[in-house]
Amino acid sequence: MARSKVALVLLLAGLAGCAAPEVKGLCPGYVHYSPEDQLALLGELRSAGAAGQPLPEVRRYLRDYGKQRAALRVICRGK
């Protein structure tokens, strides 16, 4: 009986080391856009708007993408 208790304790102690696996690689690579890139995009959107193309879906997608990037910056600590 004592041997089975010792075996049980050793088994549980061995399994306890498996309780907290390290998880890596969940954050995607962060793409950096230069200020020049951002200004070029803004210029294209403004010129399309001036040409009578309001592009509401493009603006919605860009707004959502910006929110997602901001959240990933916080979650992934700026990586």
N, C-alpha and C positions, 0 to 999 in steps of 0.2 A: 504494500500500500504506500509506503514511504517513497519507494522508487517511482511509482506512477505520479506522485505529487511533484517530485523533483523533475521528472520528465515533462510534466505539464508546465511547470514554471519555466523551464528552459525553452520549451516550445513557444510559450507566450512572449518571453523575452526576445527570442529570435524574430518573432513576427512584429514586435513593436518597432523594430528598425525599419520596417517596410511601410510604416504608417504615413510618412510625410515625403513623398517623392518630389524631387525638384523638377519643376516644369519650365522648359525653356522654349524660345522660339515662337511665342504666341503673338508677338507684336510684328506687324509688317514693317518693311523698310520704309523710312520716312523720306519722301521725295522733297527736295528743297527747290523752291521757286525763287529766282532772284527778283529783286525789285524791277528790273527791266522786263522780265517775263510777265510780271503782274501788270505792269503798265501797258505792255503790248496787248494783253488780254482785255484790259479795260478799254483801250482804244478801239479794238475790234467790236466790242459790245456797244460802245457809244456810236461808232460809225454805222452799225447795223440799225441801231435805234433811230439815228438821224435819217436813214434811208427808208424809214417807215416800217421796219421789221422789229416789232417790240420784243421778240424772243422770250416770252414768259417762261417757257419750259427750261430753256438754257439757264436763265437766272435762278430758277428754283433748284435745278440740279447743282449749280455752283454754290448756292447758299447751303444746301444740305451737305455738299462735299466739304465746305469750309467748317461746318459744325463737326463733321466726322473727324477731320484732321485735328481740330482743337481738342476733341475728346481723346483721341489717340495720343496726342502730345502729353496729356495729363496721365493717362493710364500707363503709357510706356515710358514716362519720365523723359520726354523730349527726344527719344531715340528715333 
